Amino acid sequence: MNYQALEQQLQSLYSTFSDSDQLLQSICDLLRESVSHYDWVGFYFKNGDKRELLLGPYSGEPTDHTVIPFGKGICGQVALSNENFIVPDVSAQDNYIACSITVKSEIVIPIIKDGDNIGQIDIDSHTIDAFSEPDVHLLEGICKKLATIL
Ligand code: SME
């Protein structure tokens, strides 16, 4: 599916959702089904006042990494930096939490609500260097929209 058609399906999810977790799950499922280089799609959210992330809805293989301390791995670094993090080759990263040996590249985009980093979308790919500007654009759009909903 091209990203324009995907955006339209996302708009339809936003306009019809009734429950936040169900919306997040639908976004994960839609993204993973629609984009061939998205092999695992999930959300992590800040756990209250704790300096850790908790796994939220996701689509793909179950992961052991349901709690990630701030600063650990790609996700934990984004929790501190508030910046997008694209990893073209995960094997070149020292501070990386491996969920599966099949994962080759990763993208994490923060969800900034009222200036606070409340969580992030995390996507793993089995393809090396899978992510580029169209992915960033798509995922930033989702995170911006979620900041107005969550
Ligand atoms: N690779 C991530 C951990 C989460 S899994 O990809 C689901 C990281 O380094 O933070």
Backbone and ligand atoms as CSV (ligand in chain L), in Angstrom:
chain,resi,resn,atom,element,x,y,z
A,1,MET,N,N,0.848,-1.198,0.000
A,1,MET,CA,C,0.000,0.000,0.000
A,1,MET,C,C,0.885,1.249,0.000
A,2,ASN,N,N,0.498,2.261,-0.801
A,2,ASN,CA,C,1.312,3.483,-0.738
A,2,ASN,C,C,0.941,4.291,0.501
A,3,TYR,N,N,1.829,5.211,0.849
A,3,TYR,CA,C,1.668,5.913,2.124
A,3,TYR,C,C,0.461,6.845,2.107
A,4,GLN,N,N,0.069,7.308,0.904
A,4,GLN,CA,C,-1.103,8.184,0.831
A,4,GLN,C,C,-2.369,7.399,1.186
A,5,ALA,N,N,-2.475,6.196,0.651
A,5,ALA,CA,C,-3.630,5.342,0.971
A,5,ALA,C,C,-3.617,4.978,2.451
A,6,LEU,N,N,-2.430,4.768,2.969
A,6,LEU,CA,C,-2.282,4.433,4.389
A,6,LEU,C,C,-2.741,5.608,5.264
A,7,GLU,N,N,-2.372,6.814,4.863
A,7,GLU,CA,C,-2.800,8.005,5.613
A,7,GLU,C,C,-4.333,8.068,5.662
A,8,GLN,N,N,-4.964,7.720,4.543
A,8,GLN,CA,C,-6.431,7.771,4.517
A,8,GLN,C,C,-7.023,6.747,5.481
A,9,GLN,N,N,-6.429,5.574,5.526
A,9,GLN,CA,C,-6.931,4.550,6.457
A,9,GLN,C,C,-6.702,4.978,7.902
A,10,LEU,N,N,-5.582,5.658,8.139
A,10,LEU,CA,C,-5.319,6.154,9.496
A,10,LEU,C,C,-6.368,7.196,9.883
A,11,GLN,N,N,-6.695,8.086,8.939
A,11,GLN,CA,C,-7.719,9.110,9.234
A,11,GLN,C,C,-9.025,8.444,9.606
A,12,SER,N,N,-9.328,7.378,8.920
A,12,SER,CA,C,-10.580,6.668,9.215
A,12,SER,C,C,-10.527,6.051,10.620
A,13,LEU,N,N,-9.368,5.524,11.023
A,13,LEU,CA,C,-9.230,4.999,12.397
A,13,LEU,C,C,-9.412,6.112,13.423
A,14,TYR,N,N,-8.788,7.274,13.153
A,14,TYR,CA,C,-8.878,8.386,14.117
A,14,TYR,C,C,-10.323,8.841,14.281
A,15,SER,N,N,-11.065,8.837,13.163
A,15,SER,CA,C,-12.409,9.415,13.236
A,15,SER,C,C,-13.432,8.446,13.818
A,16,THR,N,N,-13.060,7.173,13.960
A,16,THR,CA,C,-14.066,6.205,14.429
A,16,THR,C,C,-13.702,5.551,15.763
A,17,PHE,N,N,-12.550,5.890,16.349
A,17,PHE,CA,C,-12.132,5.133,17.533
A,17,PHE,C,C,-12.959,5.519,18.760
A,18,SER,N,N,-13.073,4.567,19.702
A,18,SER,CA,C,-13.782,4.873,20.946
A,18,SER,C,C,-12.907,4.605,22.164
A,19,ASP,N,N,-11.807,3.871,21.955
A,19,ASP,CA,C,-10.974,3.475,23.088
A,19,ASP,C,C,-9.503,3.634,22.660
A,20,SER,N,N,-8.702,4.262,23.509
A,20,SER,CA,C,-7.329,4.592,23.119
A,20,SER,C,C,-6.490,3.349,22.812
A,21,ASP,N,N,-6.580,2.341,23.692
A,21,ASP,CA,C,-5.775,1.140,23.471
A,21,ASP,C,C,-6.181,0.426,22.185
A,22,GLN,N,N,-7.479,0.453,21.931
A,22,GLN,CA,C,-7.969,-0.181,20.702
A,22,GLN,C,C,-7.466,0.583,19.476
A,23,LEU,N,N,-7.425,1.912,19.573
A,23,LEU,CA,C,-6.893,2.726,18.467
A,23,LEU,C,C,-5.413,2.413,18.246
A,24,LEU,N,N,-4.643,2.363,19.337
A,24,LEU,CA,C,-3.207,2.084,19.221
A,24,LEU,C,C,-2.975,0.703,18.612
A,25,GLN,N,N,-3.778,-0.262,19.052
A,25,GLN,CA,C,-3.654,-1.614,18.496
A,25,GLN,C,C,-3.975,-1.612,16.999
A,26,SER,N,N,-5.018,-0.892,16.632
A,26,SER,CA,C,-5.412,-0.848,15.209
A,26,SER,C,C,-4.317,-0.191,14.380
A,27,ILE,N,N,-3.676,0.841,14.927
A,27,ILE,CA,C,-2.582,1.500,14.196
A,27,ILE,C,C,-1.430,0.508,13.994
A,28,CYS,N,N,-1.070,-0.214,15.060
A,28,CYS,CA,C,0.018,-1.210,14.940
A,28,CYS,C,C,-0.309,-2.250,13.874
A,29,ASP,N,N,-1.531,-2.766,13.924
A,29,ASP,CA,C,-1.915,-3.825,12.987
A,29,ASP,C,C,-1.920,-3.295,11.552
A,30,LEU,N,N,-2.496,-2.105,11.374
A,30,LEU,CA,C,-2.571,-1.521,10.031
A,30,LEU,C,C,-1.170,-1.291,9.458
A,31,LEU,N,N,-0.298,-0.707,10.270
A,31,LEU,CA,C,1.048,-0.414,9.773
A,31,LEU,C,C,1.787,-1.694,9.399
A,32,ARG,N,N,1.701,-2.686,10.264
A,32,ARG,CA,C,2.474,-3.907,9.997
A,32,ARG,C,C,1.943,-4.650,8.773
A,33,GLU,N,N,0.607,-4.623,8.632
A,33,GLU,CA,C,0.020,-5.300,7.461
A,33,GLU,C,C,0.307,-4.554,6.163
A,34,SER,N,N,0.425,-3.227,6.247
A,34,SER,CA,C,0.456,-2.404,5.031
A,34,SER,C,C,1.851,-2.140,4.493
A,35,VAL,N,N,2.841,-2.145,5.367
A,35,VAL,CA,C,4.193,-1.760,4.928
A,35,VAL,C,C,5.100,-2.978,5.069
A,36,SER,N,N,5.632,-3.416,3.931
A,36,SER,CA,C,6.330,-4.706,3.938
A,36,SER,C,C,7.596,-4.687,4.789
A,37,HIS,N,N,8.214,-3.510,4.954
A,37,HIS,CA,C,9.445,-3.489,5.771
A,37,HIS,C,C,9.167,-3.197,7.241
A,38,TYR,N,N,7.899,-3.180,7.646
A,38,TYR,CA,C,7.567,-3.045,9.076
A,38,TYR,C,C,7.294,-4.455,9.623
A,39,ASP,N,N,8.202,-4.984,10.406
A,39,ASP,CA,C,8.042,-6.364,10.896
A,39,ASP,C,C,7.577,-6.440,12.349
A,40,TRP,N,N,7.808,-5.387,13.097
A,40,TRP,CA,C,7.294,-5.304,14.471
A,40,TRP,C,C,6.958,-3.838,14.701
A,41,VAL,N,N,5.732,-3.589,15.147
A,41,VAL,CA,C,5.281,-2.209,15.377
A,41,VAL,C,C,4.688,-2.140,16.771
A,42,GLY,N,N,5.192,-1.244,17.599
A,42,GLY,CA,C,4.642,-1.172,18.953
A,42,GLY,C,C,4.784,0.204,19.566
A,43,PHE,N,N,4.065,0.395,20.659
A,43,PHE,CA,C,4.143,1.643,21.422
A,43,PHE,C,C,4.725,1.354,22.793
A,44,TYR,N,N,5.584,2.244,23.236
A,44,TYR,CA,C,6.043,2.271,24.626
A,44,TYR,C,C,5.600,3.600,25.231
A,45,PHE,N,N,5.189,3.544,26.511
A,45,PHE,CA,C,4.772,4.774,27.197
A,45,PHE,C,C,5.487,4.914,28.527
A,46,LYS,N,N,5.720,6.163,28.912
A,46,LYS,CA,C,6.321,6.471,30.211
A,46,LYS,C,C,5.420,5.904,31.303
A,47,ASN,N,N,6.066,5.261,32.282
A,47,ASN,CA,C,5.318,4.618,33.364
A,47,ASN,C,C,5.137,5.598,34.530
A,48,GLY,N,N,4.099,6.404,34.441
A,48,GLY,CA,C,3.812,7.373,35.504
A,48,GLY,C,C,5.015,8.275,35.754
A,49,ASP,N,N,5.437,8.361,37.017
A,49,ASP,CA,C,6.576,9.216,37.368
A,49,ASP,C,C,7.900,8.458,37.312
A,50,LYS,N,N,7.837,7.146,36.989
A,50,LYS,CA,C,9.067,6.350,36.960
A,50,LYS,C,C,9.873,6.650,35.705
A,51,ARG,N,N,11.175,6.504,35.824
A,51,ARG,CA,C,12.052,6.735,34.677
A,51,ARG,C,C,12.200,5.427,33.890
A,52,GLU,N,N,11.068,4.958,33.393
A,52,GLU,CA,C,11.044,3.731,32.603
A,52,GLU,C,C,9.868,3.764,31.627
A,53,LEU,N,N,10.003,2.942,30.588
A,53,LEU,CA,C,8.954,2.801,29.583
A,53,LEU,C,C,8.256,1.463,29.767
A,54,LEU,N,N,6.946,1.466,29.522
A,54,LEU,CA,C,6.185,0.212,29.546
A,54,LEU,C,C,5.662,-0.074,28.153
A,55,LEU,N,N,5.747,-1.330,27.758
A,55,LEU,CA,C,5.213,-1.718,26.453
A,55,LEU,C,C,3.694,-1.568,26.441
A,56,GLY,N,N,3.186,-0.958,25.389
A,56,GLY,CA,C,1.747,-0.837,25.178
A,56,GLY,C,C,1.331,-1.773,24.052
A,57,PRO,N,N,0.284,-1.417,23.312
A,57,PRO,CA,C,-0.137,-2.259,22.194
A,57,PRO,C,C,0.976,-2.445,21.161
A,58,TYR,N,N,1.023,-3.619,20.573
A,58,TYR,CA,C,2.034,-3.894,19.548
A,58,TYR,C,C,1.497,-4.938,18.583
A,59,SER,N,N,2.157,-5.045,17.445
A,59,SER,CA,C,1.828,-6.065,16.454
A,59,SER,C,C,3.131,-6.727,16.022
A,60,GLY,N,N,3.187,-8.037,16.142
A,60,GLY,CA,C,4.408,-8.765,15.806
A,60,GLY,C,C,4.705,-9.778,16.891
A,61,GLU,N,N,5.906,-10.311,16.848
A,61,GLU,CA,C,6.310,-11.332,17.820
A,61,GLU,C,C,6.316,-10.750,19.237
A,62,PRO,N,N,5.865,-11.539,20.231
A,62,PRO,CA,C,5.970,-11.061,21.613
A,62,PRO,C,C,7.430,-10.762,21.958
A,63,THR,N,N,7.623,-9.760,22.817
A,63,THR,CA,C,8.978,-9.392,23.238
A,63,THR,C,C,9.098,-9.515,24.753
A,64,ASP,N,N,10.306,-9.882,25.223
A,64,ASP,CA,C,10.573,-9.914,26.666
A,64,ASP,C,C,10.723,-8.504,27.232
A,65,HIS,N,N,10.937,-7.534,26.342
A,65,HIS,CA,C,11.290,-6.189,26.804
A,65,HIS,C,C,10.039,-5.343,27.007
A,66,THR,N,N,9.311,-5.700,28.059
A,66,THR,CA,C,8.065,-4.983,28.353
A,66,THR,C,C,8.316,-3.763,29.247
A,67,VAL,N,N,9.475,-3.731,29.903
A,67,VAL,CA,C,9.875,-2.571,30.704
A,67,VAL,C,C,11.284,-2.170,30.262
A,68,ILE,N,N,11.450,-0.900,29.896
A,68,ILE,CA,C,12.771,-0.425,29.445
A,68,ILE,C,C,13.146,0.813,30.261
A,69,PRO,N,N,14.235,0.743,31.043
A,69,PRO,CA,C,14.672,1.924,31.804
A,69,PRO,C,C,15.095,3.047,30.860
A,70,PHE,N,N,14.840,4.291,31.277
A,70,PHE,CA,C,15.314,5.444,30.510
A,70,PHE,C,C,16.823,5.305,30.306
A,71,GLY,N,N,17.262,5.568,29.083
A,71,GLY,CA,C,18.688,5.510,28.763
A,71,GLY,C,C,19.136,4.191,28.172
A,72,LYS,N,N,18.319,3.129,28.376
A,72,LYS,CA,C,18.715,1.799,27.866
A,72,LYS,C,C,18.123,1.566,26.473
A,73,GLY,N,N,18.963,1.089,25.586
A,73,GLY,CA,C,18.510,0.752,24.251
A,73,GLY,C,C,18.108,1.993,23.461
A,74,ILE,N,N,17.616,1.755,22.266
A,74,ILE,CA,C,17.203,2.854,21.392
A,74,ILE,C,C,15.999,3.566,22.018
A,75,CYS,N,N,15.050,2.767,22.507
A,75,CYS,CA,C,13.831,3.353,23.089
A,75,CYS,C,C,14.164,4.199,24.311
A,76,GLY,N,N,15.000,3.651,25.181
A,76,GLY,CA,C,15.366,4.380,26.395
A,76,GLY,C,C,16.134,5.658,26.095
A,77,GLN,N,N,16.902,5.665,25.014
A,77,GLN,CA,C,17.624,6.886,24.627
A,77,GLN,C,C,16.654,7.951,24.112
A,78,VAL,N,N,15.646,7.504,23.351
A,78,VAL,CA,C,14.659,8.465,22.828
A,78,VAL,C,C,13.821,9.052,23.970
A,79,ALA,N,N,13.612,8.255,25.024
A,79,ALA,CA,C,12.881,8.758,26.194
A,79,ALA,C,C,13.605,9.957,26.800
A,80,LEU,N,N,14.929,10.002,26.644
A,80,LEU,CA,C,15.718,11.108,27.203
A,80,LEU,C,C,15.983,12.224,26.192
A,81,SER,N,N,16.168,11.862,24.931
A,81,SER,CA,C,16.580,12.855,23.923
A,81,SER,C,C,15.401,13.627,23.343
A,82,ASN,N,N,14.213,13.024,23.374
A,82,ASN,CA,C,13.007,13.599,22.743
A,82,ASN,C,C,13.177,13.756,21.229
A,83,GLU,N,N,14.121,13.031,20.660
A,83,GLU,CA,C,14.401,13.154,19.225
A,83,GLU,C,C,14.143,11.827,18.515
A,84,ASN,N,N,13.805,11.921,17.227
A,84,ASN,CA,C,13.708,10.715,16.409
A,84,ASN,C,C,15.048,9.980,16.433
A,85,PHE,N,N,14.991,8.654,16.346
A,85,PHE,CA,C,16.227,7.860,16.291
A,85,PHE,C,C,16.042,6.798,15.199
A,86,ILE,N,N,16.824,6.922,14.144
A,86,ILE,CA,C,16.799,5.921,13.064
A,86,ILE,C,C,18.095,5.133,13.143
A,87,VAL,N,N,17.980,3.815,13.198
A,87,VAL,CA,C,19.148,2.939,13.272
A,87,VAL,C,C,19.199,2.100,11.989
A,88,PRO,N,N,20.070,2.457,11.046
A,88,PRO,CA,C,20.123,1.711,9.774
A,88,PRO,C,C,20.632,0.283,9.956
A,89,ASP,N,N,21.521,0.104,10.964
A,89,ASP,CA,C,22.125,-1.217,11.179
A,89,ASP,C,C,22.273,-1.420,12.687
A,90,VAL,N,N,21.382,-2.222,13.265
A,90,VAL,CA,C,21.375,-2.356,14.732
A,90,VAL,C,C,22.675,-2.996,15.244
A,91,SER,N,N,23.365,-3.757,14.392
A,91,SER,CA,C,24.591,-4.429,14.845
A,91,SER,C,C,25.708,-3.420,15.115
A,92,ALA,N,N,25.544,-2.189,14.605
A,92,ALA,CA,C,26.565,-1.159,14.815
A,92,ALA,C,C,26.301,-0.331,16.070
A,93,GLN,N,N,25.216,-0.636,16.785
A,93,GLN,CA,C,24.856,0.141,17.985
A,93,GLN,C,C,25.324,-0.563,19.253
A,94,ASP,N,N,25.990,0.160,20.117
A,94,ASP,CA,C,26.387,-0.408,21.411
A,94,ASP,C,C,25.203,-0.462,22.366
A,95,ASN,N,N,24.476,0.648,22.459
A,95,ASN,CA,C,23.363,0.741,23.397
A,95,ASN,C,C,22.083,0.337,22.680
A,96,TYR,N,N,21.910,-0.967,22.534
A,96,TYR,CA,C,20.786,-1.509,21.771
A,96,TYR,C,C,20.271,-2.744,22.494
A,97,ILE,N,N,18.936,-2.876,22.575
A,97,ILE,CA,C,18.327,-4.057,23.200
A,97,ILE,C,C,17.780,-4.931,22.075
A,98,ALA,N,N,18.362,-6.085,21.889
A,98,ALA,CA,C,17.939,-6.970,20.796
A,98,ALA,C,C,16.683,-7.738,21.195
A,99,CYS,N,N,15.655,-7.624,20.373
A,99,CYS,CA,C,14.432,-8.397,20.605
A,99,CYS,C,C,14.487,-9.695,19.819
A,100,SER,N,N,15.175,-9.667,18.699
A,100,SER,CA,C,15.258,-10.853,17.844
A,100,SER,C,C,16.463,-10.705,16.930
A,101,ILE,N,N,17.124,-11.820,16.653
A,101,ILE,CA,C,18.311,-11.730,15.787
A,101,ILE,C,C,17.918,-11.403,14.345
A,102,THR,N,N,16.620,-11.494,14.042
A,102,THR,CA,C,16.178,-11.196,12.673
A,102,THR,C,C,16.064,-9.695,12.422
A,103,VAL,N,N,16.065,-8.899,13.488
A,103,VAL,CA,C,15.915,-7.446,13.318
A,103,VAL,C,C,17.228,-6.840,12.821
A,104,LYS,N,N,17.120,-6.054,11.759
A,104,LYS,CA,C,18.319,-5.439,11.160
A,104,LYS,C,C,18.345,-3.921,11.312
A,105,SER,N,N,17.155,-3.287,11.313
A,105,SER,CA,C,17.124,-1.831,11.472
A,105,SER,C,C,15.882,-1.441,12.270
A,106,GLU,N,N,15.906,-0.209,12.775
A,106,GLU,CA,C,14.860,0.205,13.714
A,106,GLU,C,C,14.634,1.704,13.607
A,107,ILE,N,N,13.385,2.119,13.878
A,107,ILE,CA,C,13.087,3.553,13.969
A,107,ILE,C,C,12.230,3.784,15.207
A,108,VAL,N,N,12.539,4.846,15.934
A,108,VAL,CA,C,11.747,5.223,17.107
A,108,VAL,C,C,11.441,6.718,17.009
A,109,ILE,N,N,10.157,7.054,17.126
A,109,ILE,CA,C,9.705,8.449,17.042
A,109,ILE,C,C,8.959,8.782,18.329
A,110,PRO,N,N,9.357,9.860,19.021
A,110,PRO,CA,C,8.682,10.187,20.279
A,110,PRO,C,C,7.309,10.819,20.070
A,111,ILE,N,N,6.464,10.650,21.086
A,111,ILE,CA,C,5.153,11.314,21.119
A,111,ILE,C,C,5.271,12.446,22.146
A,112,ILE,N,N,5.251,13.674,21.640
A,112,ILE,CA,C,5.426,14.838,22.515
A,112,ILE,C,C,4.068,15.497,22.720
A,113,LYS,N,N,3.600,15.484,23.954
A,113,LYS,CA,C,2.305,16.100,24.276
A,113,LYS,C,C,2.536,17.254,25.248
A,114,ASP,N,N,2.114,18.442,24.848
A,114,ASP,CA,C,2.290,19.639,25.683
A,114,ASP,C,C,3.735,19.759,26.174
A,115,GLY,N,N,4.685,19.450,25.290
A,115,GLY,CA,C,6.103,19.590,25.629
A,115,GLY,C,C,6.700,18.414,26.373
A,116,ASP,N,N,5.867,17.435,26.762
A,116,ASP,CA,C,6.377,16.267,27.488
A,116,ASP,C,C,6.460,15.044,26.580
A,117,ASN,N,N,7.535,14.299,26.759
A,117,ASN,CA,C,7.721,13.061,26.005
A,117,ASN,C,C,6.948,11.951,26.724
A,118,ILE,N,N,5.770,11.614,26.205
A,118,ILE,CA,C,4.890,10.668,26.909
A,118,ILE,C,C,5.069,9.230,26.437
A,119,GLY,N,N,5.721,9.056,25.306
A,119,GLY,CA,C,5.892,7.696,24.789
A,119,GLY,C,C,6.485,7.733,23.404
A,120,GLN,N,N,6.326,6.641,22.684
A,120,GLN,CA,C,6.988,6.556,21.383
A,120,GLN,C,C,6.403,5.406,20.569
A,121,ILE,N,N,6.575,5.535,19.274
A,121,ILE,CA,C,6.290,4.386,18.409
A,121,ILE,C,C,7.636,3.799,17.999
A,122,ASP,N,N,7.708,2.474,18.037
A,122,ASP,CA,C,8.956,1.755,17.762
A,122,ASP,C,C,8.671,0.744,16.656
A,123,ILE,N,N,9.468,0.782,15.600
A,123,ILE,CA,C,9.289,-0.173,14.497
A,123,ILE,C,C,10.612,-0.867,14.200
A,124,ASP,N,N,10.545,-2.188,14.133
A,124,ASP,CA,C,11.702,-3.006,13.767
A,124,ASP,C,C,11.517,-3.532,12.342
A,125,SER,N,N,12.633,-3.659,11.642
A,125,SER,CA,C,12.582,-4.230,10.297
A,125,SER,C,C,13.602,-5.346,10.146
A,126,HIS,N,N,13.249,-6.339,9.382
A,126,HIS,CA,C,14.185,-7.414,9.049
A,126,HIS,C,C,15.086,-7.021,7.875
A,127,THR,N,N,14.864,-5.823,7.346
A,127,THR,CA,C,15.652,-5.303,6.227
A,127,THR,C,C,16.653,-4.288,6.762
A,128,ILE,N,N,17.873,-4.375,6.296
A,128,ILE,CA,C,18.871,-3.395,6.731
A,128,ILE,C,C,18.565,-2.038,6.086
A,129,ASP,N,N,18.778,-0.966,6.839
A,129,ASP,CA,C,18.588,0.410,6.344
A,129,ASP,C,C,17.203,0.588,5.713
A,130,ALA,N,N,16.177,0.134,6.444
A,130,ALA,CA,C,14.833,0.085,5.856
A,130,ALA,C,C,14.109,1.435,5.878
A,131,PHE,N,N,14.541,2.343,6.749
A,131,PHE,CA,C,13.717,3.522,7.014
A,131,PHE,C,C,14.302,4.783,6.387
A,132,SER,N,N,13.398,5.598,5.813
A,132,SER,CA,C,13.836,6.844,5.181
A,132,SER,C,C,12.780,7.923,5.425
A,133,GLU,N,N,12.914,9.028,4.710
A,133,GLU,CA,C,12.096,10.211,4.975
A,133,GLU,C,C,10.575,9.923,4.939
A,134,PRO,N,N,10.068,9.156,3.992
A,134,PRO,CA,C,8.620,8.895,3.999
A,134,PRO,C,C,8.144,8.204,5.284
A,135,ASP,N,N,8.998,7.346,5.860
A,135,ASP,CA,C,8.638,6.686,7.123
A,135,ASP,C,C,8.587,7.723,8.249
A,136,VAL,N,N,9.588,8.595,8.265
A,136,VAL,CA,C,9.637,9.631,9.304
A,136,VAL,C,C,8.387,10.499,9.209
A,137,HIS,N,N,8.046,10.897,8.000
A,137,HIS,CA,C,6.878,11.756,7.786
A,137,HIS,C,C,5.599,11.067,8.271
A,138,LEU,N,N,5.434,9.817,7.854
A,138,LEU,CA,C,4.245,9.043,8.243
A,138,LEU,C,C,4.149,8.916,9.765
A,139,LEU,N,N,5.249,8.531,10.372
A,139,LEU,CA,C,5.231,8.219,11.814
A,139,LEU,C,C,5.161,9.485,12.663
A,140,GLU,N,N,5.798,10.559,12.199
A,140,GLU,CA,C,5.646,11.831,12.931
A,140,GLU,C,C,4.193,12.283,12.901
A,141,GLY,N,N,3.534,12.068,11.765
A,141,GLY,CA,C,2.114,12.445,11.652
A,141,GLY,C,C,1.266,11.670,12.646
A,142,ILE,N,N,1.548,10.384,12.782
A,142,ILE,CA,C,0.808,9.548,13.738
A,142,ILE,C,C,1.066,10.043,15.166
A,143,CYS,N,N,2.325,10.308,15.480
A,143,CYS,CA,C,2.659,10.738,16.849
A,143,CYS,C,C,2.032,12.091,17.169
A,144,LYS,N,N,2.027,12.994,16.197
A,144,LYS,CA,C,1.400,14.316,16.420
A,144,LYS,C,C,-0.096,14.163,16.679
A,145,LYS,N,N,-0.725,13.305,15.880
A,145,LYS,CA,C,-2.166,13.086,16.058
A,145,LYS,C,C,-2.435,12.459,17.425
A,146,LEU,N,N,-1.634,11.472,17.778
A,146,LEU,CA,C,-1.845,10.797,19.082
A,146,LEU,C,C,-1.667,11.772,20.243
A,147,ALA,N,N,-0.769,12.741,20.074
A,147,ALA,CA,C,-0.561,13.720,21.152
A,147,ALA,C,C,-1.838,14.522,21.412
A,148,THR,N,N,-2.693,14.637,20.420
A,148,THR,CA,C,-3.949,15.378,20.606
A,148,THR,C,C,-5.065,14.491,21.140
A,149,ILE,N,N,-4.852,13.180,21.072
A,149,ILE,CA,C,-5.905,12.212,21.449
A,149,ILE,C,C,-5.657,11.632,22.828
A,150,LEU,N,N,-4.408,11.299,23.126
A,150,LEU,CA,C,-4.105,10.555,24.371
A,150,LEU,C,C,-4.094,11.477,25.582
L,1,SME,N1,N,15.303,-2.603,20.213
L,1,SME,C1,C,14.691,-1.767,21.210
L,1,SME,C2,C,13.955,-2.599,22.250
L,1,SME,C3,C,12.537,-2.790,21.938
L,1,SME,S1,S,12.262,-3.985,20.775
L,1,SME,O1,O,12.756,-3.485,19.490
L,1,SME,C4,C,10.675,-4.377,20.669
L,1,SME,C5,C,15.719,-0.885,21.864
L,1,SME,O2,O,16.918,-1.054,21.655
L,1,SME,O3,O,15.319,-0.019,22.645
